[in-house]
Amino acid sequence: MSSKAHAVDPMPSRYVATVPRPAVAATLPVPRSVGVSGTMHDASADHPLVALIQRFLNPVIMALTLLALTRVFEHNFYTVYLAMAGVVFFLGVYAVTEFPIAPCADGFLVSRSTRRLLVQWMKLAGILLFVGFAAKISSLYSRKVLLAWFVLTPFALMIAQTLARRAIQRFAVGSKYGARKIIVGANDLAYQLARRIDSDPLHGSVIGFFDDRESKRLPEQVAARMLGRLDDLPDYVRRNKVDAIYIALPALARPRLVQLLSDLQDTTASVYLVPDVFVFDPVRMHVEDIGGIPAIAMRETPLRGINSVVKRISDLVVSVVVLALIWPVMLLIAAGVKMSSPGPVLFRQRRYGLDGSEIMVYKFRSMSVCEDGERIRQARKHDPRVTRFGQFLRKTSLDELPQFLNVLQGSMSVVGPRPHAVAHNELYRKMIPNYMFRHKVKPGITGWAQVNGLRGETDTLGKMKARLHYDLEYLRIWSAWLDLWIIMKTAVAVVHDRGAY
């Protein structure tokens, strides 16, 4: 799906519409601590019992589900199944991540942790199947047992995780575990941090705030819970056996921060620094370790490491299958384009690809012109340049089919931000902050913006800002499941949407 632009005139300065963005504070993550290695872990999992359950619950459930189904179908625990259960437990400890204690907050279809669990389970099942066939031992096992196990285990894992999470939370309520915490700083970041801690019993509770500002200058939500000034903090911590201190002071308070850490040396409280990085509107934020020095990535592509391999393999599979199925249709369309108007069958236009490099994008020609210069006009409703046959192609998005060749080449992806003409990119990169960051992934035939109603002409700066908003959100929340969801929604949008012309 595209904006249907062979071509946009420069936007007048009067177009100043903006896209409302969710409040930064509403999207802050649960506080996490960063180890020397740069890895991140849930602060609620520091209790030994919680850590033990979190680590071994998944492999235990996998093994027990297999043995339970063996009992149901075979009526006895045969040695081969006991051996397989042991192998599954061993592999599960290393191949399946610990289940999260904190509840899901991403709100997309199913939680990210559940999607990750399903992917890991399919990988583990694939490994077992491969080993079974390679070692020629698959005939020792009942197909009924294995099929039921592969299908039912994900459900058993999710049910077990839900029950375990509730049990852990009940254990945390009223216990001394992580119960006494203080936040240094009284601002919106500190308030949101306190809300996250108080909302989950595993994180304990916030006793109150310390800040040097007067109460009348503080946010209303924290003023009532003020415990004193920063000079009062060390003595309060010693007298009240505070377990943890979260420092949420502005970055400009570095000298004060150094002094504060020095003052707290005579206490046993754990100290966490909570940087206010959200004012910079981070995209795919994560922490890396560079020779023992932690570095916070503020803007990064989601397609790093194995994610890029998964994305490329899925693109190749989809493009090969689609091209194998639609090549007769493409031949008919090519003939229709050739007979309906003079000119080439394919329209070629320079656009920006991954990391802003120029690529050549293919489409079936739907206009009487092939514009690719410094000034390009987008297609508009009742545009006289659109041929009669081209109008049909654009309405049905059939003009986009040659872009599966781009996907096969590797210059495009099936799902990603729609590529704009080079002239448009040069215009909008000067008008919209962060515009070029949409090019941290390959452009796509369809995208998150298109299935959210932003298909068609972007004749105002506000519409382009709206499209960019969804393009960047795609980078933030990318997953293979999201790509699949976008593909399914695209099929529906092509049939019902009337935004393209």
JOCOR-V812765 format. One record per pair of residues at least 6 apart in sequence whose ideal C-beta (glycine too) atoms are under 7 Angstrom apart, sorted by sequence separation. I is the first residue (numbers start at 0). J is the second residue. D is the distance in whole Angstrom. If there is no record, write none. Layout:
# JOCOR-V812765
((I;J;D) (I;J;D))
This chain:
# JOCOR-V812765
((33;39;6) (43;49;7) (44;50;5) (70;76;7) (105;111;5) (131;137;4) (196;202;4) (351;357;7) (352;358;4) (392;398;4) (405;411;4) (406;412;6) (428;434;5) (457;463;5) (69;76;6) (103;110;3) (182;189;5) (196;203;7) (197;204;6) (210;217;6) (248;255;7) (263;270;6) (286;293;6) (287;294;5) (337;344;6) (378;385;6) (406;413;6) (427;434;5) (428;435;5) (31;39;5) (32;40;7) (196;204;7) (197;205;6) (214;222;5) (217;225;7) (227;235;6) (236;244;7) (248;256;6) (276;284;7) (302;310;5) (336;344;5) (349;357;5) (350;358;6) (385;393;7) (31;40;7) (44;53;5) (103;112;7) (196;205;5) (226;235;6) (286;295;6) (287;296;6) (402;411;6) (453;462;7) (457;466;6) (31;41;7) (32;42;5) (66;76;6) (182;192;6) (246;256;7) (260;270;7) (349;359;6) (350;360;5) (31;42;6) (69;80;4) (182;193;6) (214;225;6) (284;295;7) (285;296;5) (333;344;5) (30;42;6) (193;205;4) (284;296;6) (347;359;5) (348;360;6) (453;465;6) (99;112;5) (208;221;5) (246;259;7) (284;297;6) (453;466;5) (66;80;7) (98;112;7) (285;299;7) (347;361;6) (65;80;7) (210;225;7) (180;196;6) (208;224;6) (281;297;5) (282;298;5) (283;299;5) (345;361;5) (346;362;5) (368;384;5) (453;469;6) (207;224;4) (208;225;5) (209;226;6) (211;228;5) (281;298;7) (283;300;7) (345;362;7) (346;363;7) (367;384;5) (65;83;7) (66;84;5) (207;225;6) (208;226;6) (209;227;6) (211;229;5) (279;297;6) (283;301;5) (345;363;7) (346;364;4) (366;384;4) (448;466;4) (451;469;5) (65;84;5) (96;115;7) (189;208;6) (207;226;4) (209;228;7) (244;263;7) (276;295;6) (344;363;7) (345;364;6) (366;385;6) (367;386;6) (206;226;7) (209;229;6) (344;364;6) (365;385;6) (366;386;7) (276;297;6) (343;364;6) (365;386;6) (416;437;4) (448;469;4) (62;84;4) (65;87;6) (209;231;7) (342;364;6) (349;371;6) (447;469;5) (448;470;6) (96;119;7) (180;203;5) (182;205;6) (185;208;5) (209;232;5) (346;369;5) (348;371;5) (366;389;6) (447;470;7) (95;119;5) (177;201;7) (179;203;7) (180;204;7) (244;268;5) (246;270;7) (365;389;3) (416;440;7) (418;442;4) (446;470;7) (62;87;5) (94;119;6) (124;149;5) (177;202;6) (178;203;4) (180;205;5) (181;206;6) (185;210;4) (243;268;6) (246;271;7) (250;275;7) (342;367;7) (364;389;7) (415;440;5) (417;442;6) (447;472;6) (61;87;5) (62;88;4) (177;203;3) (178;204;6) (180;206;7) (181;207;7) (182;208;5) (183;209;5) (184;210;6) (229;255;7) (242;268;6) (243;269;5) (244;270;5) (245;271;5) (246;272;5) (247;273;4) (249;275;7) (415;441;5) (416;442;6) (417;443;7) (447;473;4) (61;88;7) (179;206;6) (185;212;7) (236;263;7) (241;268;5) (242;269;7) (244;271;7) (246;273;6) (336;363;6) (340;367;6) (342;369;7) (365;392;5) (415;442;5) (416;443;7) (446;473;7) (94;122;7) (95;123;7) (172;200;5) (181;209;7) (190;218;6) (243;271;7) (245;273;5) (247;275;7) (336;364;6) (365;393;5) (415;443;3) (58;87;7) (59;88;7) (94;123;5) (171;200;4) (233;262;5) (237;266;6) (363;392;6) (412;441;4) (414;443;5) (417;446;5) (58;88;5) (61;91;5) (171;201;5) (190;220;5) (229;259;6) (233;263;6) (236;266;5) (411;441;6) (413;443;6) (416;446;5) (430;460;6) (437;467;6) (187;218;6) (190;221;5) (332;363;6) (411;442;5) (412;443;5) (413;444;6) (414;445;6) (415;446;6) (417;448;7) (91;123;7) (120;152;6) (168;200;5) (185;217;5) (186;218;7) (189;221;6) (233;265;7) (236;268;5) (411;443;6) (414;446;6) (417;449;6) (431;463;7) (58;91;3) (90;123;6) (120;153;6) (168;201;6) (185;218;7) (233;266;6) (365;398;5) (411;444;7) (431;464;6) (434;467;6) (437;470;4) (57;91;6) (58;92;5) (167;201;6) (363;397;7) (437;471;7) (440;474;6) (363;398;4) (436;471;7) (439;474;6) (450;485;5) (117;153;6) (185;221;5) (362;398;5) (427;463;6) (431;467;6) (55;92;7) (58;95;7) (116;153;7) (362;399;6) (363;400;7) (57;95;5) (363;401;6) (406;444;7) (433;471;7) (447;485;6) (450;488;4) (454;492;7) (362;401;6) (446;485;7) (450;489;6) (116;156;6) (185;225;7) (361;401;4) (362;402;7) (445;485;6) (449;489;7) (57;98;6) (361;402;6) (445;486;7) (56;98;6) (360;402;6) (402;444;5) (450;492;6) (454;496;6) (54;97;5) (361;404;6) (449;492;7) (455;498;3) (53;97;4) (113;157;6) (361;405;6) (445;489;4) (454;498;4) (455;499;5) (53;98;6) (360;405;6) (375;420;5) (399;444;6) (454;499;6) (455;500;7) (183;229;7) (340;386;5) (53;100;7) (339;386;6) (375;422;5) (339;387;7) (374;422;6) (375;423;7) (183;232;7) (339;388;4) (373;422;6) (372;422;7) (49;100;7) (336;388;6) (358;410;4) (192;245;6) (335;388;5) (416;470;4) (192;247;6) (44;100;6) (345;401;6) (43;100;5) (416;473;7) (41;99;6) (43;101;7) (189;247;4) (352;410;5) (360;418;6) (41;100;6) (188;247;5) (41;101;6) (79;139;5) (179;239;7) (181;241;5) (332;392;7) (79;140;6) (179;240;7) (183;244;6) (186;247;7) (98;160;5) (179;241;5) (180;242;6) (183;245;7) (184;246;7) (179;242;5) (180;243;5) (181;244;5) (182;245;5) (183;246;5) (184;247;4) (100;164;6) (178;242;7) (183;247;7) (184;248;5) (357;421;7) (177;242;6) (180;245;7) (182;247;6) (183;248;6) (332;397;6) (352;418;7) (100;167;6) (351;418;6) (73;141;6) (350;418;4) (414;482;4) (72;141;6) (350;419;6) (350;420;6) (351;421;6) (72;143;5) (73;144;7) (329;400;6) (350;421;6) (414;485;5) (29;101;5) (72;144;5) (348;420;6) (349;421;5) (414;486;6) (351;424;5) (413;486;7) (69;144;6) (325;400;6) (68;144;5) (183;259;7) (379;456;6) (378;456;7) (68;147;5) (377;456;5) (68;148;5) (355;435;6) (377;457;7) (192;273;6) (322;403;5) (377;458;7) (321;403;5) (65;148;5) (355;438;5) (64;148;6) (354;438;6) (188;273;7) (318;403;5) (322;407;7) (353;438;7) (64;151;6) (188;275;5) (351;438;6) (353;440;7) (64;152;5) (318;406;4) (353;441;5) (318;407;5) (352;441;6) (352;442;6) (61;152;6) (64;155;5) (314;406;5) (350;442;7) (60;155;5) (318;413;7) (60;156;5) (317;413;5) (396;493;5) (101;199;6) (314;412;5) (395;493;7) (57;156;6) (60;159;5) (314;413;5) (100;201;5) (310;412;7) (56;159;6) (396;499;7) (56;160;7) (394;499;6) (393;499;5) (56;163;6) (393;500;6) (52;163;6) (52;167;7) (49;167;6) (380;500;5) (378;500;6) (46;176;5) (298;436;6) (302;440;6) (300;439;4) (300;440;6) (282;436;6) (43;199;7) (43;201;4) (43;202;5) (42;202;7) (30;192;6) (24;187;5) (27;191;5) (27;192;7) (30;195;7) (29;195;5) (30;196;7) (313;479;7) (24;191;4) (27;195;7) (313;482;7) (309;479;6) (301;474;6) (300;474;7) (301;477;4) (282;471;6) (283;474;6) (282;474;5) (283;475;6) (282;475;6) (30;245;6) (32;271;6) (30;271;7) (30;273;6) (39;286;6) (37;286;5) (27;277;6) (37;287;5) (37;288;3) (36;288;5) (33;286;5) (23;277;4) (23;278;7) (35;291;6) (37;293;6) (33;293;5) (5;346;6) (5;348;7) (5;366;5) (6;370;5) (114;478;6) (5;370;6) (114;480;5) (111;478;7) (7;375;7) (8;376;6) (6;375;4) (7;376;7) (107;476;6) (6;376;4) (7;377;5) (6;377;5) (105;476;7) (6;378;7) (108;480;7) (4;377;4) (5;378;6) (4;378;6) (2;377;7) (3;378;5) (108;484;7) (3;393;5) (0;396;6) (1;399;6) (0;399;7) (6;420;6) (2;417;6) (1;417;5) (4;420;6) (7;423;5) (9;426;6) (7;426;7) (10;430;7) (16;459;6) (0;444;7) (16;460;6) (17;461;7) (0;445;4) (14;459;5) (15;460;7) (16;461;3) (14;460;4) (18;464;5) (14;461;6) (17;464;6) (18;465;5) (16;464;7) (20;468;7) (0;449;4) (10;459;7) (7;457;7) (10;460;5) (18;468;4) (3;455;6) (2;455;6) (3;456;7) (0;454;5) (2;456;7) (2;457;6) (0;489;6) (0;492;7) (0;493;7) (3;499;5) (3;500;6))
